[in-house]
Amino acid sequence: MKRLRLDLNEAKTNIRDARKEGFDFLGYRFGSIWFQKEGTRYMSASPSRRSIRRLKEKVRQILRPSEKGTWPEGRDRLNALLRGWCTYFSYGTAQIADRAVERNVYDRVRLFLVRRHKVQARGIRRYSSERVFGELGVFLPRPIR
């Protein structure tokens, strides 16, 4: 390290055994994950809870009720955010995080459109997930199987 003229920050640097305890690094959570189908554990990386929480907050900011722009403008900003997030977190096990993000995006888009179009009900029939991720053009974080 001295040859490269790099110094370690003693307060931030710690050594962990990822088989026993997980750790967060660059938005990922590294550690062992329980594979429910076979009942075994394996080492993997997945988006950290903090990263998911940040993404949900950004989605909330894009789809806030006071947004004055048109739907295509808001949708394009939302799609750019989701595409970038999914590209960054394409490594590792992201299925659980993708489902959580997809559910949050669907709920936020539906509530945004219900408020904007002054729909009396919750808008579940009018803005189904198939319509939101299909006809309305919102990016789906995970592929449909």
C-alpha positions as CSV (number, residue, x, y, z in Angstrom):
1,M,0.0,0.0,0.0
2,K,2.9,2.4,0.7
3,R,4.3,1.8,-2.7
4,L,1.0,2.9,-4.2
5,R,0.9,5.9,-1.7
6,L,-2.4,4.8,-0.3
7,D,-3.3,5.0,3.4
8,L,-6.0,3.0,5.1
9,N,-8.5,4.8,7.3
10,E,-8.3,2.9,10.5
11,A,-11.8,4.1,11.6
12,K,-13.5,2.8,8.4
13,T,-11.5,-0.3,7.7
14,N,-12.5,-3.6,9.3
15,I,-12.1,-7.2,8.4
16,R,-15.2,-9.4,8.3
17,D,-15.9,-13.1,7.7
18,A,-18.8,-12.9,5.2
19,R,-19.7,-16.6,6.0
20,K,-20.6,-15.6,9.5
21,E,-21.8,-12.0,9.2
22,G,-22.8,-9.9,6.2
23,F,-21.6,-6.4,5.4
24,D,-22.6,-3.5,3.1
25,F,-20.3,-2.1,0.5
26,L,-21.1,0.2,-2.4
27,G,-24.8,-0.3,-2.1
28,Y,-24.6,-4.1,-2.0
29,R,-25.1,-6.5,0.9
30,F,-22.5,-9.3,0.8
31,G,-23.0,-12.4,2.9
32,S,-24.7,-15.7,3.0
33,I,-28.3,-16.1,1.8
34,W,-30.7,-18.9,2.6
35,F,-31.8,-20.8,-0.6
36,Q,-35.4,-21.8,0.4
37,K,-35.9,-24.3,-2.4
38,E,-33.1,-26.6,-1.4
39,G,-32.6,-25.5,2.2
40,T,-29.0,-24.5,1.8
41,R,-26.9,-21.4,2.3
42,Y,-24.8,-19.7,-0.3
43,M,-22.6,-16.6,-0.6
44,S,-24.1,-13.8,-2.6
45,A,-24.4,-10.1,-3.2
46,S,-27.8,-8.3,-3.2
47,P,-28.9,-4.7,-3.0
48,S,-28.7,-3.3,0.5
49,R,-31.8,-2.2,2.4
50,R,-30.4,1.3,2.4
51,S,-30.1,1.3,-1.4
52,I,-33.7,0.1,-1.7
53,R,-34.9,2.8,0.7
54,R,-33.1,5.5,-1.3
55,L,-34.6,4.3,-4.6
56,K,-38.1,4.3,-3.0
57,E,-37.5,7.9,-1.8
58,K,-36.4,9.0,-5.3
59,V,-39.5,7.4,-6.8
60,R,-41.6,9.2,-4.3
61,Q,-39.9,12.5,-5.2
62,I,-40.5,12.0,-9.0
63,L,-44.2,11.1,-8.4
64,R,-45.1,13.6,-5.8
65,P,-48.6,15.1,-6.0
66,S,-47.4,18.6,-6.7
67,E,-45.7,17.5,-9.9
68,K,-46.9,19.8,-12.7
69,G,-45.3,18.0,-15.7
70,T,-47.0,15.8,-18.2
71,W,-47.2,12.0,-17.6
72,P,-44.7,11.2,-20.4
73,E,-42.1,13.5,-18.8
74,G,-42.6,12.0,-15.4
75,R,-42.6,8.4,-16.8
76,D,-39.3,9.1,-18.7
77,R,-37.6,10.4,-15.6
78,L,-38.9,7.4,-13.6
79,N,-37.8,4.9,-16.3
80,A,-34.3,6.4,-16.4
81,L,-34.0,6.1,-12.7
82,L,-35.2,2.5,-12.7
83,R,-33.1,1.5,-15.7
84,G,-30.0,2.9,-14.0
85,W,-30.7,1.2,-10.7
86,C,-31.4,-2.2,-12.3
87,T,-28.3,-1.9,-14.4
88,Y,-26.1,-1.2,-11.4
89,F,-27.6,-3.9,-9.3
90,S,-27.7,-6.5,-12.1
91,Y,-24.9,-8.5,-10.4
92,G,-25.9,-11.0,-7.7
93,T,-29.2,-12.0,-6.3
94,A,-31.7,-9.2,-6.8
95,Q,-35.0,-11.0,-7.1
96,I,-36.3,-10.1,-3.7
97,A,-35.2,-6.5,-4.1
98,D,-36.7,-6.3,-7.6
99,R,-40.1,-7.5,-6.3
100,A,-40.1,-4.9,-3.5
101,V,-39.1,-2.1,-6.0
102,E,-41.7,-3.2,-8.5
103,R,-44.5,-3.2,-5.9
104,N,-43.5,0.2,-4.6
105,V,-43.3,1.7,-8.1
106,Y,-46.7,0.2,-9.0
107,D,-48.3,1.6,-5.9
108,R,-46.7,5.1,-6.4
109,V,-47.7,5.3,-10.1
110,R,-51.2,4.1,-9.4
111,L,-51.7,6.7,-6.5
112,F,-50.1,9.4,-8.7
113,L,-52.5,8.7,-11.6
114,V,-55.5,8.4,-9.3
115,R,-54.9,11.8,-7.7
116,R,-54.1,13.4,-11.1
117,H,-57.3,12.1,-12.8
118,K,-59.4,12.5,-9.6
119,V,-60.6,8.8,-9.6
120,Q,-62.9,8.2,-6.7
121,A,-61.7,4.6,-5.9
122,R,-58.2,3.3,-5.3
123,G,-57.7,2.8,-9.0
124,I,-56.8,-0.9,-8.9
125,R,-59.0,-1.9,-11.8
126,R,-58.4,1.2,-13.9
127,Y,-54.7,1.2,-13.3
128,S,-53.8,-2.5,-13.1
129,S,-50.2,-3.6,-13.0
130,E,-50.5,-4.9,-16.5
131,R,-51.6,-1.5,-17.7
132,V,-49.0,0.4,-15.7
133,F,-46.1,-1.7,-16.9
134,G,-47.5,-2.3,-20.3
135,E,-49.7,0.4,-21.9
136,L,-48.5,3.3,-19.7
137,G,-44.9,2.4,-20.4
138,V,-43.3,2.2,-16.9
139,F,-40.1,0.2,-16.8
140,L,-40.5,-3.2,-15.1
141,P,-37.5,-3.9,-12.8
142,R,-37.5,-7.7,-13.4
143,P,-38.5,-9.6,-16.5
144,I,-41.9,-11.3,-16.6
145,R,-41.7,-15.1,-16.6
